């Protein structure tokens, strides 16, 4: 019995020695893919947009679907998205129109055929894999920027602020007059003045805002900020960080050109 155990141990050691060391850095065929909500080209630089991964997205947003499998000769990709078929390793699409329904999942299918499968490192790898994953569209009232936040400006624990954000514009008397376009905020300015901002670039976890106005169409300079910053701010970049309960706001003062950074956590009420 002991003899058989020793034989098995020796066979195991030999197998480990014979396996190429570079197998550690190699990966088997995969049809996994990522989904990022982003703005492409020059717009991304202008808006300081930071692409992020999310299977939930704002209806109308531009998404980049990217295969995890590296592109190489002998590796073929096929995406099935609705009636469309795409054969590149990544696809950039905008999901909008009457066919995109709130909270209604959209199935994405990716098939990968890898003729370069390493059978030495992965003897069970057939070189073919299929993954089906759904992405979920939401509306402006569903984005995770909405809600009550509490945090500090410029890492100063004595400079705190409670900020309320509503992208749906349902909680302000301006909604009918403005037509529901843009962001409503309260507490973003130092005097607590309600503000309206146009959302020039908007996503599920990020927004770029400009042309800040006070409620009722009153421009921010007419709202007395008592010399405190941020007062008249343009532009403003808001984004969710780490998880859906953390926010970062970058506000540039148009009076002093100072950059003010707000970091906060979601409040329960």
C-alpha positions in Angstrom: 0.0 0.0 0.0 2.8 2.4 0.9 4.5 1.5 -2.4 1.4 2.5 -4.4 1.2 5.8 -2.5 4.8 6.6 -3.4 4.2 5.8 -7.1 1.3 8.2 -7.1 3.3 10.9 -5.5 6.1 10.5 -7.9 3.7 10.7 -10.9 2.1 13.9 -9.5 5.6 15.5 -9.1 6.6 14.5 -12.6 3.4 16.0 -14.1 4.0 19.3 -12.3 7.5 19.4 -13.5 6.6 18.6 -17.1 4.0 21.4 -17.3 5.5 24.5 -19.0 6.1 27.3 -16.5 4.4 29.9 -18.8 1.1 28.2 -18.2 0.8 30.3 -15.1 0.3 33.5 -17.3 -1.9 31.9 -19.9 -5.7 31.6 -19.9 -8.1 29.2 -21.5 -10.6 30.3 -24.2 -13.2 32.7 -22.8 -16.3 34.3 -24.1 -16.6 36.6 -21.1 -17.0 40.3 -22.0 -17.2 43.7 -20.3 -19.8 46.5 -20.7 -18.7 50.1 -20.2 -20.9 53.2 -20.5 -18.9 56.0 -22.0 -18.5 58.9 -24.4 -16.2 58.3 -27.4 -13.6 60.4 -29.2 -13.1 64.1 -28.5 -16.2 64.3 -26.4 -14.6 62.1 -23.7 -11.7 64.5 -23.3 -13.9 67.6 -23.3 -16.2 66.2 -20.6 -13.4 64.5 -18.6 -15.5 61.4 -18.9 -14.2 58.3 -17.1 -15.5 55.1 -18.7 -16.8 52.6 -16.1 -18.1 49.0 -16.2 -21.8 48.5 -15.6 -24.4 46.1 -16.9 -27.0 48.7 -16.0 -27.1 51.8 -18.2 -29.1 54.9 -18.9 -31.3 54.4 -22.0 -29.8 56.2 -24.9 -26.2 55.9 -23.7 -23.4 54.7 -25.8 -21.9 51.4 -24.6 -18.7 49.6 -25.5 -18.9 45.8 -25.4 -15.4 44.3 -25.3 -14.4 40.6 -25.3 -11.9 39.5 -22.7 -10.4 37.0 -25.1 -7.3 38.6 -26.8 -7.5 39.3 -30.5 -5.2 37.1 -32.6 -5.1 35.3 -35.9 -7.3 32.3 -35.7 -9.6 33.7 -33.1 -13.1 34.5 -34.3 -15.8 36.5 -32.5 -19.6 36.7 -33.1 -21.9 38.9 -31.2 -25.7 38.5 -31.5 -27.4 41.7 -30.3 -31.0 41.9 -31.2 -31.1 41.4 -35.0 -27.5 42.6 -35.4 -24.5 40.3 -35.9 -21.0 41.6 -35.3 -17.6 39.9 -35.8 -15.1 42.2 -34.1 -13.7 41.8 -30.6 -15.4 44.9 -29.4 -18.7 46.6 -30.4 -19.8 50.2 -29.8 -23.5 50.7 -29.8 -26.1 53.2 -28.6 -29.3 51.6 -27.2 -32.2 54.0 -27.7 -35.6 54.3 -29.3 -39.0 52.8 -28.5 -37.6 49.3 -28.4 -35.6 50.1 -25.3 -37.9 49.6 -22.2 -37.1 50.6 -18.7 -35.8 47.7 -16.6 -36.4 45.3 -19.6 -33.2 43.2 -20.0 -31.5 43.1 -23.4 -29.7 39.8 -24.0 -26.1 39.9 -25.4 -24.6 36.8 -26.8 -20.9 36.3 -27.6 -19.4 33.2 -29.3 -15.6 32.8 -29.4 -13.9 30.3 -31.6 -10.2 30.1 -30.7 -8.0 28.0 -33.1 -4.9 28.8 -31.0 -6.0 26.8 -28.0 -3.0 25.7 -25.9 -3.8 22.0 -25.3 -0.7 21.5 -23.2 -1.7 24.0 -20.6 -5.5 23.4 -20.9 -6.1 19.9 -22.3 -9.9 20.2 -21.7 -10.1 23.5 -23.7 -12.2 22.9 -26.8 -11.4 26.4 -28.2 -15.1 27.2 -28.3 -17.2 29.1 -25.7 -20.5 31.0 -25.6 -21.7 33.5 -23.0 -25.1 35.1 -22.8 -25.4 38.1 -20.5 -28.2 40.7 -20.2 -27.8 44.5 -19.8 -30.6 46.6 -18.2 -31.7 50.0 -19.4 -33.0 52.6 -16.9 -34.3 56.1 -17.0 -33.0 59.3 -15.5 -35.0 58.9 -12.3 -33.2 55.6 -11.7 -29.5 56.6 -12.0 -27.5 56.1 -8.8 -26.4 59.8 -8.6 -30.0 60.5 -7.4 -30.6 60.9 -3.7 -29.3 62.5 -0.5 -25.5 62.7 0.1 -23.4 63.9 3.0 -19.7 64.6 2.8 -16.9 67.2 2.8 -15.3 69.7 0.5 -11.6 69.5 -0.3 -11.0 66.9 2.5 -11.8 69.5 5.1 -13.7 67.8 7.9 -15.0 71.2 9.1 -16.4 72.0 5.6 -19.3 69.6 5.3 -22.3 69.7 3.0 -25.6 67.8 2.6 -26.4 67.6 -1.1 -29.6 66.4 -2.8 -29.6 65.3 -6.5 -32.6 64.6 -8.7 -32.0 63.9 -12.3 -35.7 63.2 -13.0 -36.7 66.8 -12.0 -39.8 65.5 -10.3 -39.0 67.2 -6.9 -38.8 70.8 -8.0 -41.3 73.4 -9.1 -39.1 74.1 -12.1 -39.9 70.8 -13.7 -42.9 72.0 -15.7 -41.4 75.3 -16.8 -38.1 73.7 -17.9 -39.6 70.6 -19.3 -37.8 68.1 -17.2 -34.4 68.6 -18.8 -31.4 68.3 -16.6 -30.5 68.1 -12.9 -32.1 69.6 -9.9 -29.8 70.0 -6.9 -30.0 71.5 -3.4 -26.9 72.0 -1.2 -24.4 72.0 -4.1 -24.0 75.7 -3.5 -22.9 77.1 -0.1 -26.1 79.1 0.6 -28.3 76.1 0.0 -29.8 77.7 -3.1 -31.7 75.3 -5.3 -30.0 74.9 -8.7 -30.9 73.7 -12.1 -28.1 72.4 -14.4 -28.1 71.1 -17.9 -26.8 67.5 -18.1 -24.7 67.7 -21.2 -23.3 64.2 -20.6 -25.3 61.8 -18.5 -25.0 58.1 -17.6 -26.0 55.6 -15.0 -23.1 56.5 -12.7 -21.7 59.8 -14.0 -22.8 63.2 -15.2 -21.2 66.3 -16.7 -23.2 69.5 -15.9 -23.0 73.1 -17.0 -25.0 76.4 -17.3 -25.9 76.4 -13.6 -29.0 78.3 -12.7 -30.9 78.8 -9.5 -34.5 77.7 -9.1 -37.0 79.8 -11.0 -34.4 80.7 -13.6 -32.3 82.8 -11.2 -28.7 82.6 -12.2 -26.2 81.5 -9.6 -24.3 84.8 -9.3 -27.6 86.4 -8.2 -27.9 83.8 -5.4 -25.8 85.3 -2.6 -23.0 82.9 -1.7 -21.5 85.1 0.9 -18.1 84.8 -0.7 -17.9 81.0 0.0 -17.0 78.5 -2.7 -18.2 76.8 -4.7 -20.5 79.6 -5.8 -20.9 80.0 -9.5 -19.6 76.7 -10.8 -19.2 75.6 -14.4 -18.4 72.8 -15.2 -19.4 70.2 -12.7 -18.4 66.5 -13.0 -20.3 64.0 -10.7 -19.4 60.4 -10.6 -20.1 57.3 -8.4 -16.9 55.9 -6.9 -16.1 52.5 -5.3 -19.7 51.4 -4.9 -23.2 52.9 -5.4 -23.0 54.6 -2.0 -20.0 56.9 -2.6 -19.9 60.0 -4.7 -17.3 62.5 -5.9 -18.1 65.9 -7.3 -15.6 68.1 -9.1 -16.7 71.7 -9.3 -14.8 74.5 -11.0 -15.5 78.0 -9.8 -16.0 80.5 -12.6 -15.1 83.3 -10.2 -11.7 82.2 -9.0 -11.1 79.2 -11.3 -10.5 77.1 -8.2 -11.2 73.3 -8.4 -13.3 72.1 -5.5 -13.7 68.4 -4.7 -16.6 67.0 -2.8 -16.6 63.4 -1.5 -19.6 62.0 0.2 -21.6 59.0 1.2 -25.3 58.2 0.6 -27.7 59.2 3.4 -30.4 56.8 4.4 -33.0 59.5 4.2 
